[in-house]
């Protein structure tokens, strides 16, 4: 088994057992959990010092998965989700039986590591930047705060993040319009 497969397997095992991981994404290092595990999400918010009412980004592996959580995806949002540049799209027209949020940021990552974890977990994973709220994003893994590293159940050190910059963020306003939150 390759190192890639071993790391994916270990992450899926930790996530299935309610743990949180520090992992490379298609942007910067992220802290994540099974998106359906509220206790793990609470742990992430406490670790970062984040507002627990603000939902974490959900990484999904396909438009089909996004359609399970969002009632209708405008065409422009589909383009952004599939764009080469990592873009998080914030939706408010959520399937309430699936989620208990008013809005939700969703991204389809552009790296195989995240996609493989999601595929094997068979549900979205959460993602938030691997920094204490209010501090700068870690550009490389050596910039990650020791408290973050010590606070997770598993740290993927052998695989690096792809771009080391945060994703673009847009918010869907209606079927035809959106707002750029972060470019």
N, C-alpha and C positions, 0 to 999 in steps of 0.2 A: 504494500500500500504506500502511495506517495505521501510526502509531507502535507501536501494540499488536502488530500483525502483524510488524513489523520486529523488535521486541524478542523476540517468541516465536521467530521464525526464527533470530535470532542465538544465542539460548540453546540451541536444538536443535542447531545447528551446533557450538557449543562442546562440548556434552555428547556428541555423536556422535564427536567427536575426542578424547575422554578428558579434557576440561577440567573445571574447577569454576567455578560461578557464584555470585554474590551477588545474591539476587533477592527480590522481595516475595512474601509468602505471604498466606494468609487470617488470619495471626496477626502475627508479627514478621518482620523480614528474616531470611532463611535463607541458609546456605551449602549448595550442593547439587552433585550429580553424577549421572551415570547410575548407577542402583542396581546394575548388573551389572558395574561397572568398579572392581575392588578397588584398583588403583593410585590412582585418583582419590579413592576413599574414604580411603586412607592419607594422601594429601596433605591432605585436610580435617582429619583427626585431628591431623596434625603442625601445621597452621596454628593450630588451636584449642588445642593442648596437651592433647588428649583421650586417653582410654584407647582404644587401637585394638581391644581385644576387645569393647568395648561397641558394638553395632550402632547405626547412625543410623536415625532415623525414615524410613520409606519412604512417600512420597506416591503415592497411586494414584487413578485417576479414576472408579472404579466398583466396585460389589460384585463384578462379574464378574472384574475384575482381582484383587481381594483373594482370590477363590476359587482363583486359580492358585497362590497361595502359602500359603494356610491350608487345612488339611484340612476343618474344619467350623467355620462361623461361628455361634455362638449367636445367637438372635433378639435378645437385649438388645444384643449387640455390633453387629449390623446397625443397630439404632436409633441407637446412639451414633455410628457411622460416618456415618450420614445426617442426624444432628441439625444444627440451625442453628448451634449453638455448636461451634466447632472442637474435636474430641475425638480424641486419639490413643489407639488401643486396642492394648495389648500382648498378643500371642498367643504361645503356646508349642507349639501343635499345628501345626507348619509342615510343608509338603511338603519333605522333606529333599533331594529331587533338584533343587529350585529354589534352596534357600538353605542356607548352612552356618552357621546361627546356632541357638542354643538358644531364644531369644525374639526377637520383632521387633515394634516399634511401627509401626503403620500408621494413616494418616489420609487421608481423602478431603477435600481442601481445598475450601473454599467460595468460591473466587474463580476467575474465568474464566482469568486469566493462567496459574496453575499447571495447571489442567485442560487448557488448550490445549497447553502444553509436553508434558505427559504423553501426550496424544493423538497429537501429532506424533512424539514419540520412540517411542511404542508400547511403553513399559515404565515402571516406576516411576522416580521421581527421589528421591534422598536429601534429607533436610532436617535441619539442625541450626541452632540459634540462631547469629546472626552476632556472636558475642562470643568472647573468649578464655575458656577453661574457668575457672570460679570468679569471673569478673567479672559485673557486672549485664547483663541483656538490654538491648540498645539499643532505646529506646522510639521514636525517630525516626531517619531515615537519617543525620542529622548526629551521632548518638551512636555510630556504628559506628567501631571502632578502625581507625586508618590501616593497621596491620599486616594486618588482615583485608582491607581494600580492596586493598592492594598485593599480597596473596597469592593472589587469585583471578584467573582468566583473563578474566572478564567481570563487570561490575557494572551491573545494571539500575537506573539512577538515575531514569529518566523516569516510572516507575510506582511507586506507593507501596503499602506493606503496608496491609491493611484495618483490622485492629483494634489492632495494636501491643501485644497481650498474648499470652503463651504459651497454648498449647492446654491444655485439661483432659486429664488422662491417667488411663486406667483399665487395670487388668491383669485379663485373663480368668483365673479360677481353675479353673473347670470349666463345664459346660454351663449351669448356673443361677446361678453366683456370680462376682462380680468384686470387686476392691479398688480404691478410689480412691487413686491415687498423687499427683495434683495436681488440686485443685479449681478 
